[in-house]
Structures are given as structure tokens and as C-alpha cells.
Amino acid sequence: MPRRDEVEHLYCICYGKMCRLAGIMLNDDDEGCDVASEVFARLSEGGLRLPVDKEENYLLSCVRNRCLDIIARMKVKERVIRHLTLDVSPTVVPVEEREHKIERMLCYAERELTPQTMRVFKLRFEGRKSYREISDMLGISETSVYKNLSKALVKLKEFADNDE
């Protein structure tokens, strides 16, 4: 763990550059400074080990990687929102009709989804399991969990759109 005076020295030298880099990558100066602060917080807590004579480059790389993580998470969130955007109408659907539609969708899912995709779908929505829990239970990566859920949701949305 670096000494406090070393962290303070690096802060004085690198913080401005780190904020600018993150601000440019995220198109948000305030969030960029938050990212730079997170990196320094990890450094001061001992969560980062700095290579000798390459501290500045290492810290800038940490900022870049954290920004890329944030951007990837934002893209996933945008895709999920786009997939789940519903055409909201002011009419109220009776409970029986809604339940019947859900039942038809589940029958469709069992017919059309692969067994693996159906297992992932049920664990996520019936079992309320997290991606990590599903990944561990099925012995697949979290990326595979996401892809299976994405396939299921796309197919179900197509079915719902055609079923109306």
C-alpha cells in the first residue's frame, strides 16, 4: 500500500489529467471526476498496486478501464430499455385477459425457446436469481446468461407484438 504522502503527490500530478480523460470518455465532467476519485480511493485503500516508475500511466489506464466499464453498462441498460419499451395505451386490460395473455406467452416460450434459454429465463423471472447465481447454478458465464435472457425477451416481445 502506498504511503499517504506518495498518494498525495500522485494526486497533485495526475488528478487533473485523470478527470479530463474520464470527462471526455463519459461526456460528463462531474462523472469523470467521480471516476478519478474512485481510482484514488482504491489506491489509498490498498486496492491498487502501482508499478514503479509508471504510476501516472497506470492510473490513467485505471481511469480508462473504469470508464469503459461504465460505458458498457450504459449500453446494456439502453439495450434492455429499448427491448422492454412497451406501447403504453390508456386502456385498462381486464385481469383475466392479461393472465390469459401471460399464459399464452409462457406456452410459446416453452415451445420456442431452447431448453438452456428456458432454464435461464425461469431462474431469472420465476426464481428471482441474479445473473451471478444463474451463472453459478448452470455452470455458464454471466455473458451467456445475458445472451440467453436477451434472446428470450426478444422472442417474447415479437410474440406479444404479433399476438395483439
C-alpha positions in Angstrom: 0.0 0.0 0.0 1.5 3.4 -1.0 2.2 5.9 1.7 -0.1 8.8 2.2 2.5 11.3 1.0 3.0 9.3 -2.2 -0.7 9.2 -2.8 -1.0 13.0 -2.2 1.9 13.6 -4.6 0.3 11.4 -7.3 -3.0 13.2 -6.7 -1.4 16.6 -7.3 0.3 15.4 -10.5 -2.4 13.1 -12.0 -5.8 14.0 -10.8 -6.5 16.8 -13.3 -5.4 14.6 -16.2 -7.5 11.7 -14.9 -10.6 13.9 -14.6 -10.1 15.3 -18.1 -9.7 11.8 -19.6 -12.7 10.4 -17.8 -14.8 13.5 -18.6 -14.0 13.2 -22.3 -14.8 9.5 -22.4 -18.1 9.8 -20.5 -19.1 13.2 -21.9 -19.7 14.3 -18.3 -17.0 16.3 -16.4 -18.6 15.6 -13.0 -18.8 11.9 -13.5 -15.3 12.0 -14.9 -14.0 13.5 -11.6 -16.0 10.9 -9.7 -14.2 8.1 -11.6 -10.8 9.7 -10.9 -11.7 10.0 -7.2 -12.8 6.3 -7.2 -9.4 5.3 -8.5 -7.6 7.3 -5.8 -9.9 5.9 -3.2 -9.0 2.3 -4.3 -5.3 3.4 -4.3 -5.4 4.8 -0.8 -7.3 1.7 0.5 -4.6 -0.6 -0.9 -6.8 -1.9 -3.7 -4.3 -1.0 -6.4 -0.6 -1.8 -6.7 1.3 0.7 -8.6 4.2 -0.3 -10.9 7.4 1.5 -10.2 8.2 4.5 -12.4 4.9 4.0 -14.4 2.4 5.3 -11.8 0.8 8.0 -14.0 0.3 5.7 -17.0 -1.1 3.1 -14.7 -3.6 5.5 -13.1 -4.7 6.8 -16.5 -5.2 3.2 -17.6 -7.3 2.5 -14.5 -9.5 5.5 -15.3 -9.8 4.4 -18.9 -10.8 0.9 -17.9 -13.4 2.2 -15.3 -14.9 4.5 -18.0 -15.1 1.6 -20.4 -16.9 -0.4 -17.8 -19.4 2.4 -17.2 -19.9 2.9 -20.9 -20.6 -0.9 -21.4 -23.0 -0.9 -18.5 -24.8 2.2 -20.0 -25.1 0.4 -23.4 -26.5 -2.7 -21.8 -29.0 -0.6 -19.9 -30.0 1.2 -23.1 -30.5 -2.0 -25.0 -32.6 -3.5 -22.2 -34.8 -0.4 -22.0 -35.2 -0.5 -25.8 -36.2 -4.2 -25.7 -38.6 -3.6 -22.9 -40.2 -0.4 -24.1 -43.9 -1.0 -24.3 -46.5 0.8 -26.2 -48.5 2.1 -23.3 -52.1 2.6 -24.1 -54.6 4.4 -21.8 -57.0 1.4 -21.8 -57.2 -1.0 -18.9 -56.8 -4.6 -19.7 -59.0 -6.9 -17.6 -57.1 -9.2 -15.2 -58.5 -12.4 -16.9 -57.4 -11.2 -20.3 -53.9 -10.3 -19.0 -53.5 -13.6 -17.3 -54.6 -15.4 -20.4 -52.1 -13.5 -22.5 -49.3 -14.3 -20.0 -50.3 -18.0 -20.1 -50.1 -17.9 -24.0 -46.7 -16.3 -23.8 -45.4 -18.9 -21.4 -46.7 -21.7 -23.6 -45.0 -20.0 -26.6 -41.7 -19.7 -24.6 -41.7 -23.4 -23.7 -42.3 -24.3 -27.3 -39.9 -21.9 -29.0 -37.0 -21.3 -26.6 -34.1 -23.7 -26.3 -34.0 -25.7 -23.1 -31.0 -23.7 -21.9 -32.7 -20.3 -22.6 -35.9 -21.5 -20.9 -33.9 -22.6 -17.8 -32.1 -19.2 -17.6 -35.5 -17.4 -18.1 -37.2 -19.3 -15.4 -34.4 -18.9 -12.9 -34.3 -15.2 -13.5 -38.0 -14.4 -13.5 -39.6 -17.2 -11.5 -36.7 -17.9 -9.2 -35.6 -14.2 -9.0 -32.0 -15.2 -9.2 -29.2 -12.8 -10.1 -27.0 -13.3 -13.2 -24.2 -14.5 -11.0 -26.4 -17.0 -9.2 -27.7 -18.3 -12.5 -24.2 -18.5 -13.9 -23.0 -20.5 -10.9 -26.0 -22.8 -10.9 -25.8 -23.7 -14.6 -22.0 -23.5 -15.0 -22.1 -20.9 -17.7 -20.7 -17.3 -17.9 -22.7 -14.3 -16.9 -22.4 -13.2 -20.5 -24.2 -16.4 -21.6 -26.9 -15.6 -19.0 -27.3 -12.2 -20.5 -27.4 -13.5 -24.1 -30.0 -16.2 -23.2 -32.2 -13.7 -21.4 -31.9 -11.2 -24.3 -32.9 -13.9 -26.8 -35.9 -14.9 -24.7 -37.1 -11.3 -24.3 -36.7 -10.5 -28.0 -38.7 -13.6 -28.9 -41.4 -12.9 -26.3 -41.7 -9.3 -27.4 -42.1 -10.4 -31.0 -44.7 -12.8 -29.9 -46.5 -10.1 -27.9 -46.4 -7.7 -30.8 -47.8 -10.3 -33.2 -50.4 -11.6 -30.7 -52.3 -8.3 -30.4 
